[in-house]
Amino acid sequence: MHRSTLLKWILLLPFCLGTLHVKSQDKPNILFIISDDLTACLGSYGNTVCKTPNLDRLAREGVRFTRAYCQYPVCGPSRASLMSGLYPHKTKMLGNNKKLGSFHVTNPELADHPSIGGFLRRNGYVSFRVSKIYHMGVPGGIEAGEPGGDDPDSWDRAFDVMAPETASPGKLELLSPKRKHYGSNFARVIVPDGMDLTQADHLSATQAIAILENRAKGGKYSKFIRPDQPFFLAVGFVRPHVPLIAPKRIFSLYPEDQTQIPHVPEGDLDDLPQAAKGMHNPGRYGMSLLQKKQSIAAYYASVTYMDEQVGRLLDTLDRLQMRKNTIVVFTSDHGFNLGEHDMWQKLSLFEDSLRVPLIISTPGFKDSQGKKSEALVELIDLYPTLVDLAGLKAKAPKILQGESLRPQLMNPGLATSRKVAYSVTYRKGQSIRADRYRYNLWGNGGEELYDHRLDPQEFKNLVQSKEHQEVLGQYRKLLQQKREESSK
């Protein structure tokens, strides 16, 4: 076969190149980094204890969104929602299932709807996944090196890691006597210094760095992945998901005897519906005061370890001189309670369970660097945002339910068009967060209403307040409207 003919067929291979009608050099690269179970505890978000120098550096280079919310405070549904740009009621993924991760599985009606990665593949990008992007068992699936509930259509290349997790060097310590299931309990491993190279996030960062080096120069045999083709590289870090793992040198930064527990007023839960109390320590975890402190200290250590891996990626972009043409996005699949209301982990509808860190650094938007946006944002906004920044807005799927954040990236002072951010959870729980109020409705009819202007920690449920009945009625209608919109 003539060389030119062979090259023609190589370039037409959809597995490798997607649709080639987009001029590659004109498109920015996209590095998408997602952490697992991360509350907004970064230094750039005001936390003075947890050390996240690399993510703080990224915040100085981009825009940090201080009111960004997930659509489901559980891994699988949140990630399917984020990657599809659709609410959970549309994807029909409303819980975790070991075998499910893709919205294509849970809602066959979306068979022709591409994910973020799938859309970019069809429009001139090469798409990579490293580790956990869709649902994956942590621990469990990642210990077996499994892909989890992945969506193969999203990627040209997918890389799984096999990490020790509960078998990591060091002692595995259970910190939650009543909750022994690894993956939903509290456990820690203090890894001896110098023995962390087999940890999931270190392996993932190393693989992502190898991809970036491949992209920067292009090896002699990189016929199927052209170095000049823009890439979408999605890197999933699993920390600080339990088990909480980090090297001893990082644990030493967080002495457990100096760890502070969030203040919880006496009788804090007395005005809550029973459905809202599911993650309360006495019934679910049974942690002592010391174990609570150990859990928070271990969580922060895991966050700092994950932050180091983010730093390795950012350093690589700089070293390879790729930063000037690469959009960097960092976020988490959902928030996490660390003792607020004596609630722990996810699943709740409190602010700390639903709010996520979101940092977007876009080359060229120099005037916005280091600024914050207080716009009301949802994770489903990431799909239309990346499509817009890639210059593909006109081709975006009409079904997308989020909105592009390009205006806020150019001018962080601008608001989005939405009135509320909408989230759902187990027990048919639903929540809307507006500028001032949060309203929660549970499947059994239980309700919560909080005034964030006067009560940002959500201590006082105003559902029984006579002065707030008109507001309550308004938010009941808003929630119903949002519920109907989310399914369309």
C-alpha angles and dihedrals in degrees: 000000000000113000093237091051091050091050090050092056092045091055091050095056104119093199090066107027113019116204113346102201091104117085102239100209092060094060127083122235115244125216109189116190122185126184124203123243094348120162119200093272097132122129090241088058093055103268108141096188108046111076114222107153096159096050089045087054090052089051089055088054096048146011122294116208110215097189104046117139136194121229096227126016093224129083106242101043093041095051093045088051094047095047094046097042088231136114118255092251087059096046089042090220102131102157144016120281123173092227098043129075107128126079086219087071099045096043115031089187086074094056092118096041110101124217120235089272093044093051093049091048089057091051106052104286129117109225126211133184124198115189124315117016101129123032116312132164111258106212106014110034094044090050087058094046091242125160092227119208092338130168107228093193089067095066145053089195129016125191123196125193128214109214133175098233104160089019093053119136108274133043120312106221124192110218100177111065095189095045113056102158107112108231095039101040130073115259134150139202121197102205116209112252113270093023099088098091091100094055116120097243094046090051091047093050091049092051091047090050090052089053091050091050090049090051094047097056109007117224123246090259098043093113094135097049112047114211090222093055114102115245139214106207115185114192120188118202114193099202134128086032111112134297086067105223133175139135120278092248089063095043087056089065090066112050106197093217089061096045115117123222117215115259113256117190117228110268091013094152097043093098096046128100113248093247090063093058099065097112096047113136102230095058102031109030109012093207121172121225090264092049091051090054091046090051094051092045091049091047091054091046090053091049092052091049091051089048089057090057091051087053091054090056094047091048090052092053089052094045092050092044090237097123095089091064101033128092111212121203124184126183144130131244090240143332130271137221116231100186101310104148083000085284120139139199122351139310094081126110096226120121094256093054095050105035116086135187112253123183123174120185113191121183112234097031092097096153091061099050114125094010130122130227121211092190116134104257136179128200090242085070091073095076097055090039095057092042089052094047089050090057093247101110093121090059097046116127110265090222095070112122100197131072134236117264093204091110090054091047090055094041113016091192093069121102124225120243095250125102096203142014111233127213136167135194144172121312087043089285118171131185138185123194118199131175092280112009140047118205124191128190123188129203093252091055097261114147140198130190124183131184105217093189092063101019111031092164092058097234099141120060107207099193092108095041111116090208091059103047093103091050089047091054092050092051093047088059093044091053092049091050092049092048091054093045092050092060098049 
